[in-house]
Amino acid sequence: MAAAPKPPVVQAGTGNSIIVNPCQRLNPLLDCIRNVSKEFGDIIPDFQLGRTTCALFLSLKYHRLHPEYIHQRIEKLGNMFSLRILMLLCDVTQHQDAIREITKTCLINNITVMVAWSNEEAGAYLSSFKAFEHKPPDMIKERLEKDFNSMYRTSLTTIPKVNKTDVETLRSHIGSIASVATASAEQMHNLPGLGQVKVRRIKDAFEKPFWNNSTNSTFKTRESADITRPQIKENQPMESESESAITNSQQDGRGRATSPTWDIELDPSASLPDSDVPV
């Protein structure tokens, strides 16, 4: 019986197809890659998902029989591609130690581990990587509505323990955020669903100051400076202060020490010394 013809091997392109290494032609995973086209190409990784993304495939059952295989593939891959993925198929029962060992190896070699529990799941991952190759990140960002009710709800639900139902209760009974900020605790306690814990969290959010690491460190620095400043002043000898004061001062006609020159209150009616009279 004649052997089945092998699929043609083409050079890796840059189109919308996943380039598959010919060594994976018998992998049942290929039948689970849907919604994107596939073609075989002369590449080093198992799957080329884009210009900067590639993937290696490893079955834990195969890893038990050939533990050196994945190390050889990673070494051969080198530093190619910016995003390198190891698609790990978990098809054994005792998998904790093996996954831990493979994860350490991938961390050292800057490889992202994706664990799949079936070929269908692994194929969906690979298809998604290819399908979202040129998609902007805005697709997975949270979309915030700009109307008043949505912004009102988003602002107050950031307070711990406060849910959307509580926000609707506050809006219908109290009103605006400014009214909630100035409302008393007794007024909130009378509302349904607002207990002592929620009311205390709401009041703390509007009344207590905001602290972060920078303000705390600044406060500690100032506090330590205020503590050390009197100690430095106490350690200075008193004689040096008096000597400095006498040196920087002048004596009047009766031999009494006057204030230093920079601390004298000038009398407009007093005459200036001859040396200070402008020419």
C-alpha positions as CSV (number, residue, x, y, z in Angstrom):
1,M,0.0,0.0,0.0
2,A,1.4,3.3,-1.0
3,A,2.1,5.9,1.7
4,A,0.0,9.0,1.9
5,P,1.6,12.0,0.2
6,K,3.2,14.5,2.5
7,P,1.9,18.0,2.5
8,P,4.1,20.5,0.7
9,V,6.5,22.6,2.7
10,V,6.5,26.3,1.9
11,Q,8.4,29.2,3.2
12,A,6.9,31.0,6.2
13,G,4.8,33.8,5.0
14,T,3.4,36.9,6.7
15,G,-0.3,36.5,5.8
16,N,-3.3,35.4,7.9
17,S,-2.2,31.8,8.2
18,I,-0.6,29.9,11.1
19,I,2.6,28.5,9.9
20,V,3.0,24.9,11.2
21,N,6.3,23.0,11.5
22,P,6.2,19.8,9.4
23,C,7.1,17.7,12.4
24,Q,3.6,18.5,13.8
25,R,1.8,17.1,10.7
26,L,0.4,14.1,12.7
27,N,-0.6,16.1,15.8
28,P,-4.3,15.8,16.4
29,L,-4.2,19.4,17.6
30,L,-4.2,20.6,14.0
31,D,-7.8,19.5,13.6
32,C,-8.8,21.7,16.5
33,I,-7.3,24.9,15.1
34,R,-10.4,26.6,13.6
35,N,-11.4,30.0,12.1
36,V,-7.9,30.6,10.8
37,S,-6.0,29.0,7.9
38,K,-3.0,26.8,8.3
39,E,0.0,26.0,6.1
40,F,3.2,24.1,6.6
41,G,6.4,26.0,6.5
42,D,10.1,25.6,7.2
43,I,10.2,27.2,10.6
44,I,12.1,26.4,13.9
45,P,9.1,26.7,16.4
46,D,6.2,24.4,16.1
47,F,3.7,27.2,15.3
48,Q,4.4,30.7,13.9
49,L,1.5,32.9,15.0
50,G,2.7,36.2,13.6
51,R,5.8,38.2,12.8
52,T,6.8,38.4,16.5
53,T,4.9,35.5,18.0
54,C,5.6,31.7,18.0
55,A,4.6,28.7,20.0
56,L,6.1,25.4,21.0
57,F,3.9,22.4,21.7
58,L,4.6,19.8,24.5
59,S,2.5,17.0,25.8
60,L,3.2,16.0,29.4
61,K,2.8,12.3,28.4
62,Y,5.5,12.8,25.8
63,H,7.6,14.8,28.3
64,R,7.6,11.8,30.7
65,L,9.2,9.6,28.0
66,H,11.6,12.2,26.6
67,P,12.3,14.9,29.3
68,E,15.2,16.3,27.3
69,Y,13.1,17.1,24.2
70,I,11.8,20.5,25.4
71,H,15.2,21.7,26.5
72,Q,16.6,20.9,23.0
73,R,13.7,22.8,21.3
74,I,14.2,25.8,23.6
75,E,17.9,25.9,22.9
76,K,17.4,25.6,19.2
77,L,14.8,28.5,19.3
78,G,17.3,30.8,21.0
79,N,16.2,34.4,21.2
80,M,13.9,34.4,18.1
81,F,10.5,36.2,18.4
82,S,9.4,38.6,21.0
83,L,6.5,36.6,22.3
84,R,7.4,32.9,22.8
85,I,4.7,30.6,24.0
86,L,4.9,27.0,25.3
87,M,1.5,25.4,24.7
88,L,1.5,22.7,27.3
89,L,-1.1,19.9,27.0
90,C,-1.9,18.4,30.4
91,D,-2.8,14.8,29.5
92,V,-1.5,13.0,32.7
93,T,-2.9,12.7,36.2
94,Q,0.2,13.5,38.3
95,H,1.1,16.8,36.6
96,Q,2.1,19.2,39.5
97,D,5.8,18.4,39.6
98,A,6.2,18.3,35.8
99,I,4.5,21.7,35.3
100,R,6.6,23.2,38.1
101,E,9.8,22.0,36.5
102,I,8.7,23.2,33.0
103,T,7.6,26.6,34.4
104,K,11.0,27.2,35.9
105,T,12.7,26.4,32.6
106,C,10.4,28.8,30.8
107,L,10.9,31.6,33.3
108,I,14.7,31.4,32.7
109,N,14.3,31.4,28.9
110,N,11.6,34.2,28.8
111,I,8.8,31.9,27.6
112,T,5.1,32.2,28.4
113,V,3.4,29.0,29.6
114,M,-0.1,28.2,28.4
115,V,-1.6,25.1,30.0
116,A,-4.5,23.4,28.1
117,W,-6.4,20.4,29.3
118,S,-7.5,19.2,25.9
119,N,-6.6,19.5,22.2
120,E,-9.7,21.6,21.6
121,E,-8.7,24.1,24.3
122,A,-5.1,24.3,22.9
123,G,-6.4,24.8,19.4
124,A,-8.7,27.6,20.6
125,Y,-5.7,29.4,22.2
126,L,-3.6,29.2,19.1
127,S,-6.5,30.4,16.9
128,S,-7.1,33.4,19.3
129,F,-3.5,34.4,19.2
130,K,-3.5,34.5,15.4
131,A,-7.0,36.1,15.1
132,F,-6.0,38.9,17.5
133,E,-2.6,39.5,16.0
134,H,-3.4,42.9,14.5
135,K,-6.3,43.9,16.8
136,P,-5.9,47.0,19.0
137,P,-5.9,46.6,22.8
138,D,-9.0,48.7,23.1
139,M,-11.1,45.5,22.4
140,I,-10.3,44.1,25.8
141,K,-10.4,47.4,27.7
142,E,-13.3,48.1,30.0
143,R,-15.8,50.4,28.4
144,L,-17.0,53.1,30.7
145,E,-20.3,54.9,30.0
146,K,-20.2,58.7,30.1
147,D,-23.8,59.3,31.4
148,F,-24.4,60.5,34.9
149,N,-25.8,57.3,36.4
150,S,-22.9,55.2,35.1
151,M,-20.3,57.5,36.4
152,Y,-22.2,57.9,39.7
153,R,-22.3,54.1,40.1
154,T,-18.6,53.6,39.1
155,S,-17.5,56.2,41.6
156,L,-19.3,54.8,44.6
157,T,-18.7,51.1,43.9
158,T,-15.0,51.7,44.3
159,I,-15.7,52.0,48.0
160,P,-15.3,48.5,49.7
161,K,-18.5,46.7,50.6
162,V,-20.6,49.1,48.5
163,N,-22.4,47.4,45.6
164,K,-24.6,48.6,42.8
165,T,-27.8,48.1,44.8
166,D,-26.5,50.3,47.6
167,V,-25.5,53.0,45.0
168,E,-29.0,53.0,43.6
169,T,-30.4,53.3,47.2
170,L,-28.2,56.3,47.9
171,R,-29.0,58.0,44.6
172,S,-32.8,57.6,45.0
173,H,-32.9,58.6,48.7
174,I,-30.1,61.1,49.1
175,G,-29.2,62.4,45.6
176,S,-25.9,63.6,44.2
177,I,-22.5,62.6,45.3
178,A,-22.1,65.9,47.1
179,S,-25.2,65.1,49.1
180,V,-23.9,61.7,49.9
181,A,-20.6,63.2,51.1
182,T,-22.4,65.6,53.5
183,A,-25.1,63.2,54.7
184,S,-24.9,62.1,58.3
185,A,-24.3,58.5,59.4
186,E,-27.8,58.4,61.0
187,Q,-29.4,59.3,57.7
188,M,-27.6,56.5,55.9
189,H,-28.4,54.0,58.7
190,N,-32.1,54.5,58.0
191,L,-31.7,53.4,54.4
192,P,-32.3,49.7,53.5
193,G,-29.2,47.5,53.0
194,L,-26.8,50.0,54.5
195,G,-25.4,48.6,57.8
196,Q,-22.8,50.0,60.1
197,V,-19.8,48.6,58.1
198,K,-21.0,50.1,54.8
199,V,-21.8,53.5,56.3
200,R,-18.5,53.6,58.0
201,R,-16.7,52.9,54.8
202,I,-18.6,55.6,52.9
203,K,-17.9,58.2,55.6
204,D,-14.2,57.2,55.7
205,A,-14.0,57.6,51.9
206,F,-15.3,61.2,52.0
207,E,-13.8,62.4,55.3
208,K,-10.5,60.7,55.9
209,P,-7.4,62.0,54.0
210,F,-5.9,60.0,51.2
211,W,-2.5,58.4,52.0
212,N,0.0,56.7,49.8
213,N,3.5,55.5,50.1
214,S,5.0,58.8,49.0
215,T,3.1,60.9,51.5
216,N,3.8,58.4,54.3
217,S,7.5,58.4,53.6
218,T,7.5,62.2,53.5
219,F,5.6,62.4,56.8
220,K,8.1,59.9,58.4
221,T,11.1,61.9,57.0
222,R,9.7,65.2,58.4
223,E,8.9,63.5,61.7
224,S,12.4,62.0,62.1
225,A,13.9,65.4,61.1
226,D,11.9,67.1,63.8
227,I,13.0,64.5,66.4
228,T,16.7,64.8,65.5
229,R,16.8,68.6,65.2
230,P,16.5,69.3,69.0
231,Q,19.1,66.6,69.8
232,I,21.7,68.3,67.5
233,K,20.9,71.7,69.1
234,E,21.4,70.3,72.6
235,N,24.7,68.7,71.8
236,Q,26.2,72.0,70.7
237,P,28.3,73.7,73.5
238,M,26.9,76.9,74.9
239,E,30.3,78.6,74.8
240,S,30.5,78.4,71.1
241,E,27.1,80.1,70.7
242,S,28.0,83.0,73.1
243,E,31.4,83.4,71.4
244,S,29.8,83.5,68.0
245,A,27.3,86.1,69.2
246,I,30.0,88.3,70.7
247,T,32.1,88.0,67.6
248,N,29.2,89.1,65.3
249,S,28.1,91.9,67.7
250,Q,29.4,95.3,68.6
251,Q,29.8,97.0,71.9
252,D,28.3,100.3,72.8
253,G,30.0,103.1,74.7
254,R,29.3,101.6,78.0
255,G,30.8,98.2,77.2
256,R,27.5,96.3,76.7
257,A,27.2,93.9,73.9
258,T,24.6,95.0,71.3
259,S,22.8,93.0,68.7
260,P,24.7,91.8,65.6
261,T,24.7,94.1,62.6
262,W,22.1,92.0,60.8
263,D,19.7,92.2,63.7
264,I,19.7,95.9,64.4
265,E,16.5,97.9,63.9
266,L,17.7,101.0,62.0
267,D,16.6,104.4,63.3
268,P,15.9,106.8,60.5
269,S,16.9,109.8,62.6
270,A,20.3,108.3,63.5
271,S,23.3,109.5,61.5
272,L,25.4,107.0,59.6
273,P,29.1,106.5,60.3
274,D,31.5,108.3,58.1
275,S,32.5,105.2,56.3
276,D,28.9,104.5,55.4
277,V,27.9,107.9,54.1
278,P,27.5,107.8,50.4
279,V,29.7,110.1,48.4
